[in-house]
Amino acid sequence: MLVFDIAGQDFENLIDTLNRAEAMRLFEEIQMQAARAGLSSMTMEEIDTEIAAYRNAPVAKPSRKKIPQGQQKGK
């Protein structure tokens, strides 16, 4: 539970503060997950290799199913 003293703050400032706190919490969680998975010790070369593999991976095209004539939207 978080408690904030909002006296003198406008609502947008409070929301911004909460968003920043949540972003920091998520970043720390991602760092902990990377450490548990052994990814926090990757070299730049290993990271670049992973990125290149992802970029070169084939992209699946969405299948386009033909809708029977009587079942088309709006008809």
ABEGO torsion letter per residue (X at the ends): XBBBBABGBBAAAAAAAAAAAAAAAAAAAAAAAAAAAGAAABBAAAAAAAAAAAAABBBBBBBBBBBBAAABBGX
